[in-house]
Amino acid sequence: MKPIKAYSPAELSQLLAEEGQPSFRTKQLLEWLYVHPVRTYDEMTNLPAQLRSRLFEIAPLTQTEIIERLDSKDGSSKYLLRLYDGNVVECVAIPSSGSRDRLTLCLSSQVGCAMACRFCATGAEGFNRNLLLGEMVDQVNVIQQDLGLRVSNIVVMGQGEPFLNYENTMGALRIINDPKGIAIGARKITISTCGILSGITRLSKEPEQFTLAISLHSARQEVRNELMPHVASYPLGDLRRAIIAYIEETNRRVTFEYLLLDGINDSQKDLDALMAFCNGLLCHVNILPMNPVQGSPYQPSPQKIVNKWIEALETAGISTTLRTSRGSDIQGACGQLKNPKCFT
């Protein structure tokens, strides 16, 4: 027996067919789970009472609950969410400054993370489990209900490596993207990966136009291996070839995320390597500021170095932006999300 939110739409259809239900019941059930989310089967009033009782027996309707909400002085909010088994996951809601029309949700795909990137608080605390498809969608609905605002953009950049939970991530994003679901446009949904090659290849074959971001952080193999030891088995040459194939298949731009660390990956040699890596690619570089992480040996690069990199990349014809850090005062910025303890 598994929770109803562990089922994909296709699996729900099969489950209902096995219970002798007509095909339209799948649409009704999905609407109750994710469009007009309810807390009990009894609230699913257009489903037959016998079916509701049966679902209660074989597929529990679990809930994602807010444990705590921390509000930043910059307007962003970090949520600690309790899952049905007592595990806790974090996500961050980031409103656009001065606008109620744009609300970005930094969504998690796993409880914790197995990638162990040395600059990231999530990786330092290890991996617990993959999020269910429905638990990922729940993050959107819970935050929308709590804030009374519609989420307009999704970045799968919270806890976890989404391509190590590929099926559930894609299933959740399809519900989020579905015009009859939560209806967030595909181009407003970004998936961020450390560089799992199989995931990049699979994404290139998907029909949806989700945006791909890659946590690069160094274009020098030895430096990247030190910062991101669990992706050392995916050499930069192989990663670049996978990106070229992705761009050729989709004709979509790839974003490279680059965290500038003082004395680690911010030398002229590092800059030259990044420009060489980007040369000829349809890409964008997003320079990230280093956010404080307790116990981390790393420090942010000086502003003059940041400015130098942005100017050099732009001069080389490489589209570049500097990400504005949001939520660092509530430990909600990039690299700060932890893997909270289980509450059971």
C-alpha positions as CSV (number, residue, x, y, z in Angstrom):
1,M,0.0,0.0,0.0
2,K,1.4,3.4,-1.0
3,P,0.0,7.0,-0.6
4,I,-2.2,8.2,-3.4
5,K,0.3,11.0,-4.1
6,A,2.9,8.4,-5.0
7,Y,0.9,7.6,-8.2
8,S,1.5,9.2,-11.5
9,P,-1.6,10.1,-13.6
10,A,-1.1,6.9,-15.7
11,E,-0.8,4.8,-12.5
12,L,-4.0,6.4,-11.1
13,S,-5.8,5.6,-14.3
14,Q,-4.7,1.9,-14.0
15,L,-5.6,1.8,-10.3
16,L,-9.1,3.1,-11.0
17,A,-9.6,0.8,-14.0
18,E,-8.7,-2.1,-11.7
19,E,-11.5,-0.9,-9.4
20,G,-13.9,-0.9,-12.3
21,Q,-14.2,2.8,-12.7
22,P,-14.7,4.7,-15.9
23,S,-11.7,6.7,-17.4
24,F,-13.1,10.1,-16.5
25,R,-12.6,9.3,-12.8
26,T,-8.9,9.9,-13.2
27,K,-9.4,13.5,-14.1
28,Q,-11.8,14.0,-11.2
29,L,-9.4,12.5,-8.8
30,L,-6.4,14.6,-10.1
31,E,-8.4,17.7,-9.7
32,W,-9.2,17.0,-6.1
33,L,-5.6,16.1,-5.3
34,Y,-3.8,19.0,-7.1
35,V,-6.2,21.7,-8.5
36,H,-8.7,22.0,-5.6
37,P,-6.7,20.1,-3.0
38,V,-8.7,18.5,-0.2
39,R,-7.7,16.9,3.0
40,T,-10.0,13.8,3.0
41,Y,-11.6,11.5,0.5
42,D,-15.0,12.5,1.9
43,E,-14.5,15.9,0.4
44,M,-14.3,14.4,-3.1
45,T,-18.0,14.8,-3.6
46,N,-18.3,13.8,-7.2
47,L,-16.7,10.4,-6.6
48,P,-19.0,7.5,-5.6
49,A,-19.0,6.8,-1.8
50,Q,-17.9,3.2,-2.4
51,L,-14.9,4.4,-4.4
52,R,-13.9,6.9,-1.7
53,S,-14.1,4.2,0.9
54,R,-12.0,1.9,-1.2
55,L,-9.3,4.5,-1.9
56,F,-9.2,5.2,1.8
57,E,-8.3,1.5,2.4
58,I,-5.7,1.0,-0.4
59,A,-4.1,4.5,-1.0
60,P,-3.9,6.9,2.0
61,L,-4.5,10.5,1.2
62,T,-1.5,12.1,2.9
63,Q,-0.9,15.8,3.7
64,T,2.1,18.1,3.6
65,E,2.0,20.4,6.6
66,I,3.7,23.7,7.4
67,I,5.9,23.4,10.5
68,E,7.4,26.8,10.3
69,R,7.5,29.9,8.1
70,L,10.5,32.2,8.3
71,D,10.1,35.6,6.6
72,S,13.1,37.5,5.3
73,K,13.5,41.2,5.4
74,D,13.7,41.1,1.6
75,G,10.2,39.7,1.3
76,S,11.1,36.0,0.7
77,S,9.8,33.2,2.9
78,K,11.3,29.9,3.8
79,Y,9.0,27.0,4.7
80,L,9.7,23.9,6.7
81,L,7.2,21.3,5.6
82,R,6.4,18.0,7.4
83,L,5.7,15.1,5.1
84,Y,3.4,12.2,5.9
85,D,6.2,10.0,7.3
86,G,7.7,12.7,9.5
87,N,10.5,13.8,7.2
88,V,10.9,17.5,6.7
89,V,11.8,19.4,3.6
90,E,12.4,23.1,2.9
91,C,11.3,25.3,0.0
92,V,11.5,29.1,-0.5
93,A,8.9,31.5,-1.9
94,I,10.5,34.6,-3.6
95,P,8.3,37.4,-4.7
96,S,9.4,39.9,-7.2
97,S,10.3,43.2,-5.6
98,G,7.4,45.6,-5.8
99,S,5.1,43.2,-7.7
100,R,2.4,40.7,-6.7
101,D,2.3,39.2,-10.2
102,R,5.6,37.3,-10.0
103,L,6.2,34.7,-7.3
104,T,9.0,32.2,-7.7
105,L,9.0,29.0,-5.7
106,C,12.4,27.3,-5.1
107,L,11.1,23.7,-5.0
108,S,12.8,20.7,-3.5
109,S,13.0,17.3,-5.2
110,Q,14.5,15.2,-2.4
111,V,14.8,15.1,1.4
112,G,18.4,16.0,1.6
113,C,20.9,15.4,-1.2
114,A,23.5,12.7,-2.0
115,M,25.7,14.9,-4.1
116,A,27.7,16.3,-1.2
117,C,28.8,19.5,-2.9
118,R,31.3,21.1,-0.4
119,F,29.7,24.6,-0.5
120,C,26.2,23.4,0.1
121,A,24.5,22.9,3.5
122,T,22.0,20.4,2.1
123,G,24.7,18.0,0.8
124,A,26.6,18.3,4.1
125,E,23.7,16.6,5.9
126,G,23.2,13.7,3.6
127,F,20.3,12.1,1.7
128,N,17.2,10.6,3.2
129,R,14.7,9.9,0.4
130,N,13.2,11.0,-2.9
131,L,10.1,13.1,-2.7
132,L,6.9,11.6,-4.1
133,L,5.4,13.2,-7.2
134,G,2.5,14.6,-5.1
135,E,4.8,15.9,-2.4
136,M,6.5,18.1,-5.0
137,V,3.2,19.4,-6.3
138,D,2.1,20.0,-2.6
139,Q,4.8,22.5,-2.2
140,V,3.2,24.7,-4.8
141,N,-0.3,24.4,-3.4
142,V,0.7,24.8,0.3
143,I,2.6,28.0,-0.4
144,Q,-0.1,29.4,-2.7
145,Q,-2.7,28.8,0.0
146,D,-0.6,30.2,2.8
147,L,0.4,33.4,1.0
148,G,-2.8,33.9,-0.9
149,L,-0.7,34.5,-4.0
150,R,-0.4,32.5,-7.2
151,V,3.0,30.9,-7.9
152,S,4.1,32.1,-11.4
153,N,7.6,30.6,-11.7
154,I,9.2,27.3,-10.5
155,V,12.9,26.7,-10.0
156,V,13.7,23.1,-9.0
157,M,16.8,24.3,-7.1
158,G,15.9,23.4,-3.5
159,Q,17.0,20.3,-1.7
160,G,18.1,17.4,-3.8
161,E,19.3,16.5,-7.3
162,P,16.2,16.4,-9.5
163,F,17.7,14.0,-12.1
164,L,18.3,11.4,-9.4
165,N,14.5,11.5,-8.9
166,Y,13.7,11.9,-12.5
167,E,10.3,10.2,-12.9
168,N,8.8,11.9,-9.9
169,T,10.2,15.3,-10.8
170,M,8.9,15.1,-14.4
171,G,5.6,13.8,-13.3
172,A,5.2,16.6,-10.8
173,L,6.2,19.3,-13.3
174,R,3.7,18.0,-15.8
175,I,0.9,18.4,-13.3
176,I,2.2,21.9,-12.4
177,N,2.5,22.8,-16.1
178,D,-0.8,21.2,-17.3
179,P,-3.3,23.9,-18.4
180,K,-6.0,21.9,-16.5
181,G,-3.7,21.5,-13.5
182,I,-1.8,24.3,-11.8
183,A,-1.1,25.8,-15.2
184,I,2.4,27.3,-14.9
185,G,4.0,27.7,-18.3
186,A,6.8,25.3,-19.2
187,R,9.2,28.2,-20.0
188,K,8.6,29.5,-16.4
189,I,9.9,26.2,-15.0
190,T,13.6,25.6,-14.5
191,I,15.3,22.4,-13.6
192,S,18.7,22.6,-12.0
193,T,21.2,19.7,-12.1
194,C,24.7,19.1,-11.0
195,G,25.3,17.6,-14.4
196,I,23.7,14.1,-14.4
197,L,24.3,13.2,-18.1
198,S,21.5,10.7,-18.4
199,G,19.0,13.3,-17.1
200,I,20.2,15.9,-19.6
201,T,19.8,13.5,-22.4
202,R,16.4,12.4,-21.3
203,L,15.2,16.0,-20.8
204,S,16.2,16.8,-24.4
205,K,13.7,14.2,-25.6
206,E,10.8,15.4,-23.5
207,P,8.0,17.4,-25.3
208,E,7.8,20.1,-22.6
209,Q,10.0,23.2,-23.0
210,F,11.3,23.3,-19.4
211,T,14.4,25.3,-19.0
212,L,17.7,23.6,-18.0
213,A,20.2,25.0,-15.6
214,I,23.5,23.4,-14.7
215,S,25.5,23.9,-11.5
216,L,28.9,24.3,-13.1
217,H,31.0,26.2,-10.5
218,S,34.2,25.5,-12.3
219,A,35.3,24.7,-15.9
220,R,38.6,23.2,-14.6
221,Q,38.2,19.5,-13.9
222,E,40.5,19.4,-10.8
223,V,38.7,22.3,-9.2
224,R,35.2,21.0,-10.0
225,N,36.2,17.6,-8.6
226,E,37.2,19.2,-5.3
227,L,34.0,21.3,-5.0
228,M,31.6,18.7,-6.3
229,P,33.2,15.3,-5.7
230,H,30.2,13.2,-6.5
231,V,30.0,14.4,-10.1
232,A,33.7,13.7,-10.7
233,S,32.5,10.6,-12.7
234,Y,30.9,13.0,-15.2
235,P,34.0,14.7,-16.8
236,L,33.6,18.2,-18.1
237,G,34.2,17.0,-21.7
238,D,31.3,14.5,-21.5
239,L,29.2,17.2,-19.9
240,R,29.9,19.7,-22.7
241,R,29.1,17.0,-25.3
242,A,25.8,16.3,-23.6
243,I,25.0,20.0,-23.5
244,I,25.8,20.4,-27.2
245,A,23.5,17.5,-28.0
246,Y,20.8,19.0,-25.8
247,I,21.0,22.4,-27.5
248,E,21.0,20.7,-31.0
249,E,17.9,18.7,-30.0
250,T,15.9,21.4,-28.3
251,N,17.3,24.7,-29.7
252,R,17.0,26.0,-26.1
253,R,19.5,28.0,-24.1
254,V,21.3,26.4,-21.1
255,T,22.1,28.4,-18.0
256,F,25.4,27.8,-16.2
257,E,25.3,28.6,-12.5
258,Y,28.7,29.7,-11.2
259,L,29.4,30.3,-7.5
260,L,32.4,32.6,-7.2
261,L,34.6,31.6,-4.2
262,D,37.5,33.6,-3.1
263,G,40.8,32.0,-4.1
264,I,39.1,28.8,-5.2
265,N,37.5,29.3,-8.6
266,D,37.9,33.0,-9.3
267,S,41.4,33.3,-10.9
268,Q,42.1,34.4,-14.4
269,K,42.8,30.8,-15.2
270,D,39.3,29.9,-14.0
271,L,37.8,32.7,-16.0
272,D,39.6,31.7,-19.2
273,A,38.5,28.1,-18.7
274,L,34.8,29.2,-18.3
275,M,35.0,31.3,-21.4
276,A,36.5,28.4,-23.4
277,F,33.8,26.0,-22.0
278,C,31.0,28.5,-23.1
279,N,32.5,29.2,-26.5
280,G,30.1,28.4,-29.3
281,L,27.3,27.3,-26.9
282,L,23.8,28.7,-26.7
283,C,24.2,29.6,-23.0
284,H,23.9,32.1,-20.2
285,V,26.1,32.4,-17.2
286,N,24.5,33.2,-13.9
287,I,27.1,34.4,-11.3
288,L,26.0,33.5,-7.8
289,P,27.1,35.2,-4.6
290,M,28.4,32.9,-1.8
291,N,25.9,32.9,1.0
292,P,27.0,32.2,4.6
293,V,26.9,28.5,5.5
294,Q,27.8,27.5,9.0
295,G,31.2,25.7,9.2
296,S,32.0,26.4,5.5
297,P,35.7,27.2,4.7
298,Y,34.6,29.3,1.7
299,Q,34.3,33.0,1.4
300,P,32.7,35.1,-1.4
301,S,34.9,36.6,-4.1
302,P,35.6,40.4,-3.7
303,Q,33.2,42.6,-5.6
304,K,36.0,43.8,-7.9
305,I,36.5,40.2,-9.0
306,V,32.8,39.7,-9.6
307,N,32.7,42.9,-11.7
308,K,35.8,41.8,-13.6
309,W,34.2,38.4,-14.5
310,I,30.9,39.9,-15.6
311,E,32.6,42.5,-17.8
312,A,35.0,39.9,-19.3
313,L,32.2,37.4,-20.1
314,E,30.0,40.1,-21.6
315,T,32.9,41.4,-23.7
316,A,33.4,37.8,-24.9
317,G,29.8,37.8,-26.1
318,I,28.6,35.4,-23.3
319,S,25.3,36.6,-21.8
320,T,25.9,37.0,-18.0
321,T,23.9,38.1,-15.0
322,L,24.6,38.4,-11.3
323,R,22.0,36.7,-9.2
324,T,20.6,38.9,-6.4
325,S,20.8,36.9,-3.2
326,R,17.4,36.5,-1.4
327,G,16.6,35.1,2.0
328,S,20.1,34.7,3.4
329,D,19.0,36.1,6.7
330,I,16.6,33.2,7.1
331,Q,19.0,30.6,5.7
332,G,16.9,30.4,2.7
333,A,19.3,31.4,-0.1
334,C,21.2,29.2,-2.5
335,G,23.3,26.6,-0.7
336,Q,21.7,27.3,2.7
337,L,18.8,24.8,2.7
338,K,19.5,22.1,5.2
339,N,18.1,18.5,5.7
340,P,16.1,19.0,8.9
341,K,15.7,16.0,11.2
342,C,12.8,13.6,11.0
343,F,10.0,14.7,13.3
344,T,8.6,11.2,14.0
